[in-house]
Amino acid sequence: MRYAVCARFTGGVKRAVAVVKEWRELDSDVSVAETTFQAKNWARSRRLVLIRQRNRKKDFIRGRELFDDPSYR
C-alpha cells in the first residue's frame, strides 16, 4: 500500500459504490468490499476499499448514510 485516504462521498463515488454486489461480512454489523474509481481530474483509476457499518439503535456516532439507505453508514 502506497497511501490511504478517506474519500469524499461525491456523486461519482456514490455511483461506484452502488454497483458493488460482493460485500464480505466481518461481523453482523460491518462489511467490506472493493472497487476501482477514476475521478474526472485523475490520470488513472484507483482502488477504493469500502467499509459499511449497520446502524444500531443506541449508536451515537454518525457517518454519512450509504446511498440513502439508513440501515448503513
PQR file with spaces between the fields and no chain letter, atoms N, CA, C, O and H, PARSE charges and radii, in Angstrom:
ATOM       1  N    MET     1       0.851   -1.169    0.000 -0.4000 1.5000
ATOM       2  CA   MET     1       0.000    0.000    0.000 -0.0000 2.0000
ATOM       3  C    MET     1       0.900    1.236    0.000  0.5500 1.7000
ATOM       4  O    MET     1       1.766    1.395    0.861 -0.5500 1.4000
ATOM       5  N    ARG     2       0.675    2.109   -0.989 -0.4000 1.5000
ATOM       6  CA   ARG     2       1.491    3.313   -1.080 -0.0000 2.0000
ATOM       7  C    ARG     2       0.926    4.443   -0.226  0.5500 1.7000
ATOM       8  O    ARG     2       1.683    5.228    0.345 -0.5500 1.4000
ATOM       9  H    ARG     2      -0.028    1.981   -1.688  0.4000 1.0000
ATOM      10  N    TYR     3      -0.380    4.529   -0.138 -0.4000 1.5000
ATOM      11  CA   TYR     3      -1.012    5.547    0.687 -0.0000 2.0000
ATOM      12  C    TYR     3      -2.469    5.176    0.899  0.5500 1.7000
ATOM      13  O    TYR     3      -3.006    4.324    0.191 -0.5500 1.4000
ATOM      14  H    TYR     3      -0.995    3.892   -0.602  0.4000 1.0000
ATOM      15  N    ALA     4      -3.097    5.802    1.853 -0.4000 1.5000
ATOM      16  CA   ALA     4      -4.527    5.601    2.106 -0.0000 2.0000
ATOM      17  C    ALA     4      -5.135    6.956    2.453  0.5500 1.7000
ATOM      18  O    ALA     4      -4.526    7.759    3.160 -0.5500 1.4000
ATOM      19  H    ALA     4      -2.661    6.494    2.427  0.4000 1.0000
ATOM      20  N    VAL     5      -6.320    7.197    1.956 -0.4000 1.5000
ATOM      21  CA   VAL     5      -7.038    8.434    2.254 -0.0000 2.0000
ATOM      22  C    VAL     5      -8.508    8.101    2.472  0.5500 1.7000
ATOM      23  O    VAL     5      -8.988    7.041    2.069 -0.5500 1.4000
ATOM      24  H    VAL     5      -6.815    6.545    1.381  0.4000 1.0000
ATOM      25  N    CYS     6      -9.185    8.991    3.091 -0.4000 1.5000
ATOM      26  CA   CYS     6     -10.634    8.887    3.224 -0.0000 2.0000
ATOM      27  C    CYS     6     -11.222    9.700    2.066  0.5500 1.7000
ATOM      28  O    CYS     6     -10.923   10.886    1.926 -0.5500 1.4000
ATOM      29  H    CYS     6      -8.795    9.852    3.418  0.4000 1.0000
ATOM      30  N    ALA     7     -12.050    9.067    1.245 -0.4000 1.5000
ATOM      31  CA   ALA     7     -12.566    9.735    0.044 -0.0000 2.0000
ATOM      32  C    ALA     7     -13.803   10.565    0.357  0.5500 1.7000
ATOM      33  O    ALA     7     -14.601   10.214    1.226 -0.5500 1.4000
ATOM      34  H    ALA     7     -12.292    8.104    1.360  0.4000 1.0000
ATOM      35  N    ARG     8     -13.947   11.669   -0.364 -0.4000 1.5000
ATOM      36  CA   ARG     8     -15.185   12.449   -0.284 -0.0000 2.0000
ATOM      37  C    ARG     8     -16.296   11.631   -0.916  0.5500 1.7000
ATOM      38  O    ARG     8     -16.071   10.944   -1.912 -0.5500 1.4000
ATOM      39  H    ARG     8     -13.298   11.954   -1.070  0.4000 1.0000
ATOM      40  N    PHE     9     -17.465   11.695   -0.362 -0.4000 1.5000
ATOM      41  CA   PHE     9     -18.601   10.901   -0.837 -0.0000 2.0000
ATOM      42  C    PHE     9     -19.335   11.678   -1.937  0.5500 1.7000
ATOM      43  O    PHE     9     -20.477   12.103   -1.762 -0.5500 1.4000
ATOM      44  H    PHE     9     -17.648   12.253    0.447  0.4000 1.0000
ATOM      45  N    THR    10     -18.654   11.851   -3.063 -0.4000 1.5000
ATOM      46  CA   THR    10     -19.199   12.603   -4.195 -0.0000 2.0000
ATOM      47  C    THR    10     -20.192   11.745   -4.973  0.5500 1.7000
ATOM      48  O    THR    10     -20.328   10.551   -4.706 -0.5500 1.4000
ATOM      49  H    THR    10     -17.726   11.506   -3.205  0.4000 1.0000
ATOM      50  N    GLY    11     -20.869   12.339   -5.915 -0.4000 1.5000
ATOM      51  CA   GLY    11     -21.809   11.604   -6.751 -0.0000 2.0000
ATOM      52  C    GLY    11     -21.154   10.458   -7.501  0.5500 1.7000
ATOM      53  O    GLY    11     -21.734    9.378   -7.616 -0.5500 1.4000
ATOM      54  H    GLY    11     -20.759   13.309   -6.132  0.4000 1.0000
ATOM      55  N    GLY    12     -19.944   10.684   -8.017 -0.4000 1.5000
ATOM      56  CA   GLY    12     -19.225    9.630   -8.728 -0.0000 2.0000
ATOM      57  C    GLY    12     -18.877    8.460   -7.824  0.5500 1.7000
ATOM      58  O    GLY    12     -19.020    7.304   -8.224 -0.5500 1.4000
ATOM      59  H    GLY    12     -19.473   11.561   -7.925  0.4000 1.0000
ATOM      60  N    VAL    13     -18.423    8.744   -6.614 -0.4000 1.5000
ATOM      61  CA   VAL    13     -18.102    7.684   -5.660 -0.0000 2.0000
ATOM      62  C    VAL    13     -19.384    6.937   -5.271  0.5500 1.7000
ATOM      63  O    VAL    13     -19.378    5.710   -5.175 -0.5500 1.4000
ATOM      64  H    VAL    13     -18.307    9.683   -6.289  0.4000 1.0000
ATOM      65  N    LYS    14     -20.475    7.665   -5.050 -0.4000 1.5000
ATOM      66  CA   LYS    14     -21.751    7.016   -4.712 -0.0000 2.0000
ATOM      67  C    LYS    14     -22.176    6.055   -5.814  0.5500 1.7000
ATOM      68  O    LYS    14     -22.630    4.947   -5.533 -0.5500 1.4000
ATOM      69  H    LYS    14     -20.481    8.662   -5.128  0.4000 1.0000
ATOM      70  N    ARG    15     -22.030    6.475   -7.065 -0.4000 1.5000
ATOM      71  CA   ARG    15     -22.412    5.598   -8.183 -0.0000 2.0000
ATOM      72  C    ARG    15     -21.520    4.361   -8.244  0.5500 1.7000
ATOM      73  O    ARG    15     -21.998    3.260   -8.518 -0.5500 1.4000
ATOM      74  H    ARG    15     -21.661    7.375   -7.294  0.4000 1.0000
ATOM      75  N    ALA    16     -20.226    4.541   -7.990 -0.4000 1.5000
ATOM      76  CA   ALA    16     -19.303    3.402   -7.999 -0.0000 2.0000
ATOM      77  C    ALA    16     -19.640    2.413   -6.880  0.5500 1.7000
ATOM      78  O    ALA    16     -19.582    1.201   -7.085 -0.5500 1.4000
ATOM      79  H    ALA    16     -19.837    5.435   -7.768  0.4000 1.0000
ATOM      80  N    VAL    17     -19.985    2.922   -5.718 -0.4000 1.5000
ATOM      81  CA   VAL    17     -20.327    2.066   -4.574 -0.0000 2.0000
ATOM      82  C    VAL    17     -21.667    1.362   -4.809  0.5500 1.7000
ATOM      83  O    VAL    17     -21.848    0.214   -4.404 -0.5500 1.4000
ATOM      84  H    VAL    17     -20.032    3.907   -5.551  0.4000 1.0000
ATOM      85  N    ALA    18     -22.589    2.044   -5.453 -0.4000 1.5000
ATOM      86  CA   ALA    18     -23.942    1.492   -5.644 -0.0000 2.0000
ATOM      87  C    ALA    18     -23.947    0.204   -6.467  0.5500 1.7000
ATOM      88  O    ALA    18     -24.842   -0.625   -6.301 -0.5500 1.4000
ATOM      89  H    ALA    18     -22.442    2.977   -5.782  0.4000 1.0000
ATOM      90  N    VAL    19     -22.973    0.024   -7.342 -0.4000 1.5000
ATOM      91  CA   VAL    19     -22.959   -1.172   -8.188 -0.0000 2.0000
ATOM      92  C    VAL    19     -22.204   -2.340   -7.555  0.5500 1.7000
ATOM      93  O    VAL    19     -22.188   -3.434   -8.118 -0.5500 1.4000
ATOM      94  H    VAL    19     -22.246    0.697   -7.476  0.4000 1.0000
ATOM      95  N    VAL    20     -21.583   -2.130   -6.404 -0.4000 1.5000
ATOM      96  CA   VAL    20     -20.858   -3.207   -5.728 -0.0000 2.0000
ATOM      97  C    VAL    20     -21.870   -4.211   -5.181  0.5500 1.7000
ATOM      98  O    VAL    20     -22.780   -3.847   -4.437 -0.5500 1.4000
ATOM      99  H    VAL    20     -21.596   -1.241   -5.946  0.4000 1.0000
ATOM     100  N    LYS    21     -21.702   -5.466   -5.555 -0.4000 1.5000
ATOM     101  CA   LYS    21     -22.623   -6.524   -5.122 -0.0000 2.0000
ATOM     102  C    LYS    21     -21.990   -7.473   -4.119  0.5500 1.7000
ATOM     103  O    LYS    21     -22.695   -8.093   -3.323 -0.5500 1.4000
ATOM     104  H    LYS    21     -20.962   -5.761   -6.160  0.4000 1.0000
ATOM     105  N    GLU    22     -20.670   -7.595   -4.147 -0.4000 1.5000
ATOM     106  CA   GLU    22     -19.998   -8.562   -3.288 -0.0000 2.0000
ATOM     107  C    GLU    22     -19.394   -7.877   -2.064  0.5500 1.7000
ATOM     108  O    GLU    22     -18.353   -7.226   -2.156 -0.5500 1.4000
ATOM     109  H    GLU    22     -20.097   -7.091   -4.794  0.4000 1.0000
ATOM     110  N    TRP    23     -20.049   -8.029   -0.937 -0.4000 1.5000
ATOM     111  CA   TRP    23     -19.569   -7.497    0.325 -0.0000 2.0000
ATOM     112  C    TRP    23     -19.144   -8.666    1.210  0.5500 1.7000
ATOM     113  O    TRP    23     -19.833   -9.685    1.268 -0.5500 1.4000
ATOM     114  H    TRP    23     -20.894   -8.558   -0.862  0.4000 1.0000
ATOM     115  N    ARG    24     -18.029   -8.524    1.888 -0.4000 1.5000
ATOM     116  CA   ARG    24     -17.552   -9.552    2.820 -0.0000 2.0000
ATOM     117  C    ARG    24     -17.909   -9.111    4.228  0.5500 1.7000
ATOM     118  O    ARG    24     -17.479   -8.049    4.678 -0.5500 1.4000
ATOM     119  H    ARG    24     -17.470   -7.696    1.841  0.4000 1.0000
ATOM     120  N    GLU    25     -18.690   -9.921    4.922 -0.4000 1.5000
ATOM     121  CA   GLU    25     -19.098   -9.583    6.284 -0.0000 2.0000
ATOM     122  C    GLU    25     -17.973   -9.902    7.256  0.5500 1.7000
ATOM     123  O    GLU    25     -17.482  -11.030    7.303 -0.5500 1.4000
ATOM     124  H    GLU    25     -19.039  -10.784    4.556  0.4000 1.0000
ATOM     125  N    LEU    26     -17.570   -8.905    8.028 -0.4000 1.5000
ATOM     126  CA   LEU    26     -16.570   -9.117    9.063 -0.0000 2.0000
ATOM     127  C    LEU    26     -17.224   -9.558   10.364  0.5500 1.7000
ATOM     128  O    LEU    26     -16.673  -10.369   11.109 -0.5500 1.4000
ATOM     129  H    LEU    26     -17.968   -7.989    7.989  0.4000 1.0000
ATOM     130  N    ASP    27     -18.400   -9.013   10.624 -0.4000 1.5000
ATOM     131  CA   ASP    27     -19.255   -9.446   11.728 -0.0000 2.0000
ATOM     132  C    ASP    27     -20.679   -9.087   11.352  0.5500 1.7000
ATOM     133  O    ASP    27     -20.936   -8.727   10.203 -0.5500 1.4000
ATOM     134  H    ASP    27     -18.847   -8.354   10.019  0.4000 1.0000
ATOM     135  N    SER    28     -21.604   -9.175   12.283 -0.4000 1.5000
ATOM     136  CA   SER    28     -23.016   -8.940   11.943 -0.0000 2.0000
ATOM     137  C    SER    28     -23.313   -7.493   11.556  0.5500 1.7000
ATOM     138  O    SER    28     -24.358   -7.218   10.966 -0.5500 1.4000
ATOM     139  H    SER    28     -21.395   -9.468   13.217  0.4000 1.0000
ATOM     140  N    ASP    29     -22.411   -6.565   11.878 -0.4000 1.5000
ATOM     141  CA   ASP    29     -22.652   -5.143   11.610 -0.0000 2.0000
ATOM     142  C    ASP    29     -21.713   -4.509   10.589  0.5500 1.7000
ATOM     143  O    ASP    29     -22.040   -3.457   10.039 -0.5500 1.4000
ATOM     144  H    ASP    29     -21.562   -6.788   12.357  0.4000 1.0000
ATOM     145  N    VAL    30     -20.571   -5.105   10.321 -0.4000 1.5000
ATOM     146  CA   VAL    30     -19.563   -4.478    9.467 -0.0000 2.0000
ATOM     147  C    VAL    30     -19.258   -5.359    8.264  0.5500 1.7000
ATOM     148  O    VAL    30     -19.035   -6.562    8.402 -0.5500 1.4000
ATOM     149  H    VAL    30     -20.304   -5.959   10.768  0.4000 1.0000
ATOM     150  N    SER    31     -19.251   -4.737    7.062 -0.4000 1.5000
ATOM     151  CA   SER    31     -18.906   -5.430    5.821 -0.0000 2.0000
ATOM     152  C    SER    31     -17.884   -4.596    5.065  0.5500 1.7000
ATOM     153  O    SER    31     -17.823   -3.377    5.224 -0.5500 1.4000
ATOM     154  H    SER    31     -19.432   -3.760    6.950  0.4000 1.0000
ATOM     155  N    VAL    32     -17.075   -5.266    4.234 -0.4000 1.5000
ATOM     156  CA   VAL    32     -16.082   -4.582    3.414 -0.0000 2.0000
ATOM     157  C    VAL    32     -16.201   -5.057    1.967  0.5500 1.7000
ATOM     158  O    VAL    32     -16.683   -6.157    1.699 -0.5500 1.4000
ATOM     159  H    VAL    32     -17.124   -6.256    4.105  0.4000 1.0000
ATOM     160  N    ALA    33     -15.759   -4.221    1.054 -0.4000 1.5000
ATOM     161  CA   ALA    33     -15.742   -4.554   -0.372 -0.0000 2.0000
ATOM     162  C    ALA    33     -14.678   -3.682   -1.018  0.5500 1.7000
ATOM     163  O    ALA    33     -14.044   -2.861   -0.356 -0.5500 1.4000
ATOM     164  H    ALA    33     -15.367   -3.327    1.271  0.4000 1.0000
ATOM     165  N    GLU    34     -14.491   -3.871   -2.322 -0.4000 1.5000
ATOM     166  CA   GLU    34     -13.567   -3.008   -3.048 -0.0000 2.0000
ATOM     167  C    GLU    34     -14.060   -2.809   -4.472  0.5500 1.7000
ATOM     168  O    GLU    34     -14.810   -3.620   -5.014 -0.5500 1.4000
ATOM     169  H    GLU    34     -15.006   -4.539   -2.860  0.4000 1.0000
ATOM     170  N    THR    35     -13.619   -1.713   -5.054 -0.4000 1.5000
ATOM     171  CA   THR    35     -13.925   -1.390   -6.439 -0.0000 2.0000
ATOM     172  C    THR    35     -12.840   -0.445   -6.935  0.5500 1.7000
ATOM     173  O    THR    35     -11.970   -0.040   -6.164 -0.5500 1.4000
ATOM     174  H    THR    35     -13.010   -1.054   -4.613  0.4000 1.0000
ATOM     175  N    THR    36     -12.885   -0.098   -8.196 -0.4000 1.5000
ATOM     176  CA   THR    36     -11.983    0.926   -8.711 -0.0000 2.0000
ATOM     177  C    THR    36     -12.802    2.140   -9.104  0.5500 1.7000
ATOM     178  O    THR    36     -13.986    2.032   -9.427 -0.5500 1.4000
ATOM     179  H    THR    36     -13.592   -0.427   -8.821  0.4000 1.0000
ATOM     180  N    PHE    37     -12.158    3.294   -9.074 -0.4000 1.5000
ATOM     181  CA   PHE    37     -12.842    4.545   -9.386 -0.0000 2.0000
ATOM     182  C    PHE    37     -11.833    5.512   -9.979  0.5500 1.7000
ATOM     183  O    PHE    37     -10.686    5.578   -9.538 -0.5500 1.4000
ATOM     184  H    PHE    37     -11.197    3.381   -8.812  0.4000 1.0000
ATOM     185  N    GLN    38     -12.273    6.264  -10.987 -0.4000 1.5000
ATOM     186  CA   GLN    38     -11.436    7.309  -11.564 -0.0000 2.0000
ATOM     187  C    GLN    38     -12.230    8.602  -11.616  0.5500 1.7000
ATOM     188  O    GLN    38     -13.215    8.705  -12.346 -0.5500 1.4000
ATOM     189  H    GLN    38     -13.205    6.210  -11.345  0.4000 1.0000
ATOM     190  N    ALA    39     -11.807    9.574  -10.851 -0.4000 1.5000
ATOM     191  CA   ALA    39     -12.430   10.891  -10.876 -0.0000 2.0000
ATOM     192  C    ALA    39     -12.027   11.601  -12.170  0.5500 1.7000
ATOM     193  O    ALA    39     -11.056   11.220  -12.825 -0.5500 1.4000
ATOM     194  H    ALA    39     -11.006    9.490  -10.257  0.4000 1.0000
ATOM     195  N    LYS    40     -12.774   12.618  -12.519 -0.4000 1.5000
ATOM     196  CA   LYS    40     -12.530   13.335  -13.777 -0.0000 2.0000
ATOM     197  C    LYS    40     -11.126   13.917  -13.865  0.5500 1.7000
ATOM     198  O    LYS    40     -10.526   13.918  -14.939 -0.5500 1.4000
ATOM     199  H    LYS    40     -13.562   12.927  -11.987  0.4000 1.0000
ATOM     200  N    ASN    41     -10.602   14.405  -12.766 -0.4000 1.5000
ATOM     201  CA   ASN    41      -9.293   15.060  -12.803 -0.0000 2.0000
ATOM     202  C    ASN    41      -8.138   14.128  -12.442  0.5500 1.7000
ATOM     203  O    ASN    41      -7.012   14.597  -12.278 -0.5500 1.4000
ATOM     204  H    ASN    41     -11.089   14.405  -11.893  0.4000 1.0000
ATOM     205  N    TRP    42      -8.383   12.826  -12.312 -0.4000 1.5000
ATOM     206  CA   TRP    42      -7.324   11.865  -12.017 -0.0000 2.0000
ATOM     207  C    TRP    42      -6.761   11.306  -13.311  0.5500 1.7000
ATOM     208  O    TRP    42      -7.504   11.103  -14.271 -0.5500 1.4000
ATOM     209  H    TRP    42      -9.298   12.446  -12.445  0.4000 1.0000
ATOM     210  N    ALA    43      -5.471   11.057  -13.351 -0.4000 1.5000
ATOM     211  CA   ALA    43      -4.824   10.487  -14.531 -0.0000 2.0000
ATOM     212  C    ALA    43      -5.130    8.998  -14.701  0.5500 1.7000
ATOM     213  O    ALA    43      -5.073    8.469  -15.811 -0.5500 1.4000
ATOM     214  H    ALA    43      -4.867   11.221  -12.571  0.4000 1.0000
ATOM     215  N    ARG    44      -5.453    8.333  -13.602 -0.4000 1.5000
ATOM     216  CA   ARG    44      -5.751    6.895  -13.675 -0.0000 2.0000
ATOM     217  C    ARG    44      -6.751    6.521  -12.581  0.5500 1.7000
ATOM     218  O    ARG    44      -7.015    7.301  -11.666 -0.5500 1.4000
ATOM     219  H    ARG    44      -5.499    8.763  -12.700  0.4000 1.0000
ATOM     220  N    SER    45      -7.291    5.329  -12.696 -0.4000 1.5000
ATOM     221  CA   SER    45      -8.230    4.865  -11.679 -0.0000 2.0000
ATOM     222  C    SER    45      -7.471    4.391  -10.448  0.5500 1.7000
ATOM     223  O    SER    45      -6.287    4.059  -10.513 -0.5500 1.4000
ATOM     224  H    SER    45      -7.076    4.695  -13.439  0.4000 1.0000
ATOM     225  N    ARG    46      -8.171    4.370   -9.342 -0.4000 1.5000
ATOM     226  CA   ARG    46      -7.582    3.929   -8.080 -0.0000 2.0000
ATOM     227  C    ARG    46      -8.512    2.941   -7.400  0.5500 1.7000
ATOM     228  O    ARG    46      -9.722    2.941   -7.630 -0.5500 1.4000
ATOM     229  H    ARG    46      -9.132    4.640   -9.289  0.4000 1.0000
ATOM     230  N    ARG    47      -7.937    2.113   -6.574 -0.4000 1.5000
ATOM     231  CA   ARG    47      -8.704    1.119   -5.827 -0.0000 2.0000
ATOM     232  C    ARG    47      -9.360    1.792   -4.640  0.5500 1.7000
ATOM     233  O    ARG    47      -8.711    2.531   -3.900 -0.5500 1.4000
ATOM     234  H    ARG    47      -6.954    2.113   -6.388  0.4000 1.0000
ATOM     235  N    LEU    48     -10.656    1.535   -4.457 -0.4000 1.5000
ATOM     236  CA   LEU    48     -11.380    2.015   -3.284 -0.0000 2.0000
ATOM     237  C    LEU    48     -11.712    0.814   -2.409  0.5500 1.7000
ATOM     238  O    LEU    48     -12.327   -0.146   -2.873 -0.5500 1.4000
ATOM     239  H    LEU    48     -11.183    0.934   -5.058  0.4000 1.0000
ATOM     240  N    VAL    49     -11.314    0.865   -1.175 -0.4000 1.5000
ATOM     241  CA   VAL    49     -11.713   -0.141   -0.197 -0.0000 2.0000
ATOM     242  C    VAL    49     -12.888    0.454    0.560  0.5500 1.7000
ATOM     243  O    VAL    49     -12.788    1.542    1.128 -0.5500 1.4000
ATOM     244  H    VAL    49     -10.814    1.645   -0.798  0.4000 1.0000
ATOM     245  N    LEU    50     -13.996   -0.263    0.562 -0.4000 1.5000
ATOM     246  CA   LEU    50     -15.244    0.249    1.116 -0.0000 2.0000
ATOM     247  C    LEU    50     -15.552   -0.443    2.442  0.5500 1.7000
ATOM     248  O    LEU    50     -15.372   -1.653    2.581 -0.5500 1.4000
ATOM     249  H    LEU    50     -14.077   -1.147    0.100  0.4000 1.0000
ATOM     250  N    ILE    51     -16.006    0.323    3.388 -0.4000 1.5000
ATOM     251  CA   ILE    51     -16.406   -0.217    4.687 -0.0000 2.0000
ATOM     252  C    ILE    51     -17.805    0.306    4.980  0.5500 1.7000
ATOM     253  O    ILE    51     -18.056    1.509    4.915 -0.5500 1.4000
ATOM     254  H    ILE    51     -16.152    1.306    3.275  0.4000 1.0000
ATOM     255  N    ARG    52     -18.708   -0.605    5.300 -0.4000 1.5000
ATOM     256  CA   ARG    52     -20.046   -0.165    5.700 -0.0000 2.0000
ATOM     257  C    ARG    52     -20.360   -0.772    7.053  0.5500 1.7000
ATOM     258  O    ARG    52     -19.971   -1.900    7.357 -0.5500 1.4000
ATOM     259  H    ARG    52     -18.505   -1.582    5.352  0.4000 1.0000
ATOM     260  N    GLN    53     -21.075    0.005    7.857 -0.4000 1.5000
ATOM     261  CA   GLN    53     -21.446   -0.439    9.191 -0.0000 2.0000
ATOM     262  C    GLN    53     -22.935   -0.235    9.368  0.5500 1.7000
ATOM     263  O    GLN    53     -23.462    0.854    9.139 -0.5500 1.4000
ATOM     264  H    GLN    53     -21.391    0.921    7.610  0.4000 1.0000
ATOM     265  N    ARG    54     -23.606   -1.303    9.780 -0.4000 1.5000
ATOM     266  CA   ARG    54     -25.053   -1.227   10.017 -0.0000 2.0000
ATOM     267  C    ARG    54     -25.305   -0.316   11.209  0.5500 1.7000
ATOM     268  O    ARG    54     -24.622   -0.411   12.229 -0.5500 1.4000
ATOM     269  H    ARG    54     -23.178   -2.187    9.967  0.4000 1.0000
ATOM     270  N    ASN    55     -26.284    0.561   11.075 -0.4000 1.5000
ATOM     271  CA   ASN    55     -26.642    1.445   12.177 -0.0000 2.0000
ATOM     272  C    ASN    55     -27.259    0.645   13.316  0.5500 1.7000
ATOM     273  O    ASN    55     -28.025   -0.294   13.099 -0.5500 1.4000
ATOM     274  H    ASN    55     -26.838    0.638   10.246  0.4000 1.0000
ATOM     275  N    ARG    56     -26.911    1.032   14.507 -0.4000 1.5000
ATOM     276  CA   ARG    56     -27.502    0.426   15.699 -0.0000 2.0000
ATOM     277  C    ARG    56     -28.360    1.466   16.383  0.5500 1.7000
ATOM     278  O    ARG    56     -28.043    2.655   16.345 -0.5500 1.4000
ATOM     279  H    ARG    56     -26.288    1.794   14.683  0.4000 1.0000
ATOM     280  N    LYS    57     -29.433    1.040   17.002 -0.4000 1.5000
ATOM     281  CA   LYS    57     -30.363    1.999   17.621 -0.0000 2.0000
ATOM     282  C    LYS    57     -29.694    2.857   18.685  0.5500 1.7000
ATOM     283  O    LYS    57     -30.024    4.035   18.818 -0.5500 1.4000
ATOM     284  H    LYS    57     -29.691    0.074   17.033  0.4000 1.0000
ATOM     285  N    LYS    58     -28.765    2.295   19.440 -0.4000 1.5000
ATOM     286  CA   LYS    58     -28.116    3.053   20.507 -0.0000 2.0000
ATOM     287  C    LYS    58     -26.800    3.679   20.068  0.5500 1.7000
ATOM     288  O    LYS    58     -26.069    4.223   20.896 -0.5500 1.4000
ATOM     289  H    LYS    58     -28.497    1.337   19.332  0.4000 1.0000
ATOM     290  N    ASP    59     -26.497    3.610   18.803 -0.4000 1.5000
ATOM     291  CA   ASP    59     -25.238    4.135   18.270 -0.0000 2.0000
ATOM     292  C    ASP    59     -25.287    5.658   18.221  0.5500 1.7000
ATOM     293  O    ASP    59     -26.188    6.227   17.605 -0.5500 1.4000
ATOM     294  H    ASP    59     -27.091    3.168   18.131  0.4000 1.0000
ATOM     295  N    PHE    60     -24.342    6.316   18.854 -0.4000 1.5000
ATOM     296  CA   PHE    60     -24.328    7.782   18.869 -0.0000 2.0000
ATOM     297  C    PHE    60     -23.355    8.366   17.861  0.5500 1.7000
ATOM     298  O    PHE    60     -23.330    9.582   17.671 -0.5500 1.4000
ATOM     299  H    PHE    60     -23.610    5.854   19.355  0.4000 1.0000
ATOM     300  N    ILE    61     -22.550    7.531   17.208 -0.4000 1.5000
ATOM     301  CA   ILE    61     -21.610    8.010   16.200 -0.0000 2.0000
ATOM     302  C    ILE    61     -22.313    7.982   14.850  0.5500 1.7000
ATOM     303  O    ILE    61     -22.901    6.966   14.481 -0.5500 1.4000
ATOM     304  H    ILE    61     -22.571    6.543   17.363  0.4000 1.0000
ATOM     305  N    ARG    62     -22.261    9.065   14.123 -0.4000 1.5000
ATOM     306  CA   ARG    62     -22.942    9.141   12.834 -0.0000 2.0000
ATOM     307  C    ARG    62     -21.955    9.410   11.723  0.5500 1.7000
ATOM     308  O    ARG    62     -21.125   10.313   11.827 -0.5500 1.4000
ATOM     309  H    ARG    62     -21.784    9.891   14.423  0.4000 1.0000
ATOM     310  N    GLY    63     -22.041    8.633   10.661 -0.4000 1.5000
ATOM     311  CA   GLY    63     -21.278    8.878    9.450 -0.0000 2.0000
ATOM     312  C    GLY    63     -22.269    9.236    8.357  0.5500 1.7000
ATOM     313  O    GLY    63     -23.451    9.443    8.631 -0.5500 1.4000
ATOM     314  H    GLY    63     -22.716    7.900   10.576  0.4000 1.0000
ATOM     315  N    ARG    64     -21.805    9.308    7.150 -0.4000 1.5000
ATOM     316  CA   ARG    64     -22.715    9.584    6.041 -0.0000 2.0000
ATOM     317  C    ARG    64     -23.470    8.323    5.694  0.5500 1.7000
ATOM     318  O    ARG    64     -22.917    7.224    5.726 -0.5500 1.4000
ATOM     319  H    ARG    64     -20.844    9.140    6.928  0.4000 1.0000
ATOM     320  N    GLU    65     -24.739    8.489    5.360 -0.4000 1.5000
ATOM     321  CA   GLU    65     -25.537    7.327    5.001 -0.0000 2.0000
ATOM     322  C    GLU    65     -25.170    6.842    3.616  0.5500 1.7000
ATOM     323  O    GLU    65     -24.907    7.639    2.715 -0.5500 1.4000
ATOM     324  H    GLU    65     -25.188    9.382    5.334  0.4000 1.0000
ATOM     325  N    LEU    66     -25.155    5.531    3.451 -0.4000 1.5000
ATOM     326  CA   LEU    66     -24.753    4.901    2.209 -0.0000 2.0000
ATOM     327  C    LEU    66     -25.918    4.876    1.246  0.5500 1.7000
ATOM     328  O    LEU    66     -26.904    4.177    1.484 -0.5500 1.4000
ATOM     329  H    LEU    66     -25.369    4.883    4.183  0.4000 1.0000
ATOM     330  N    PHE    67     -25.824    5.611    0.186 -0.4000 1.5000
ATOM     331  CA   PHE    67     -26.836    5.788   -0.846 -0.0000 2.0000
ATOM     332  C    PHE    67     -28.257    5.732   -0.326  0.5500 1.7000
ATOM     333  O    PHE    67     -29.044    4.869   -0.715 -0.5500 1.4000
ATOM     334  H    PHE    67     -25.023    6.178   -0.007  0.4000 1.0000
ATOM     335  N    ASP    68     -28.569    6.651    0.549 -0.4000 1.5000
ATOM     336  CA   ASP    68     -29.913    6.850    1.092 -0.0000 2.0000
ATOM     337  C    ASP    68     -30.489    5.604    1.747  0.5500 1.7000
ATOM     338  O    ASP    68     -31.709    5.469    1.838 -0.5500 1.4000
ATOM     339  H    ASP    68     -27.929    7.352    0.865  0.4000 1.0000
ATOM     340  N    ASP    69     -29.651    4.702    2.198 -0.4000 1.5000
ATOM     341  CA   ASP    69     -30.101    3.527    2.946 -0.0000 2.0000
ATOM     342  C    ASP    69     -29.774    3.777    4.405  0.5500 1.7000
ATOM     343  O    ASP    69     -28.615    3.650    4.799 -0.5500 1.4000
ATOM     344  H    ASP    69     -28.660    4.812    2.124  0.4000 1.0000
ATOM     345  N    PRO    70     -30.764    4.131    5.222 -0.5600 1.5000
ATOM     346  CA   PRO    70     -30.488    4.465    6.607  0.2800 2.0000
ATOM     347  C    PRO    70     -30.025    3.268    7.440  0.5500 1.7000
ATOM     348  O    PRO    70     -29.660    3.434    8.604 -0.5500 1.4000
ATOM     349  N    SER    71     -30.037    2.065    6.860 -0.4000 1.5000
ATOM     350  CA   SER    71     -29.576    0.884    7.588 -0.0000 2.0000
ATOM     351  C    SER    71     -28.064    0.858    7.731  0.5500 1.7000
ATOM     352  O    SER    71     -27.532    0.217    8.638 -0.5500 1.4000
ATOM     353  H    SER    71     -30.333    1.930    5.914  0.4000 1.0000
ATOM     354  N    TYR    72     -27.362    1.564    6.823 -0.4000 1.5000
ATOM     355  CA   TYR    72     -25.902    1.562    6.823 -0.0000 2.0000
ATOM     356  C    TYR    72     -25.366    2.971    6.823  0.5500 1.7000
ATOM     357  O    TYR    72     -26.056    3.911    6.430 -0.5500 1.4000
ATOM     358  H    TYR    72     -27.794    2.085    6.086  0.4000 1.0000
ATOM     359  N    ARG    73     -24.123    3.114    7.269 -0.4000 1.5000
ATOM     360  CA   ARG    73     -23.417    4.394    7.151 -0.0000 2.0000
ATOM     361  C    ARG    73     -22.022    4.123    6.697  0.5500 1.7000
ATOM     362  O    ARG    73     -21.236    5.055    6.527 -0.5500 1.4000
ATOM     363  H    ARG    73     -23.562    2.350    7.588  0.4000 1.0000
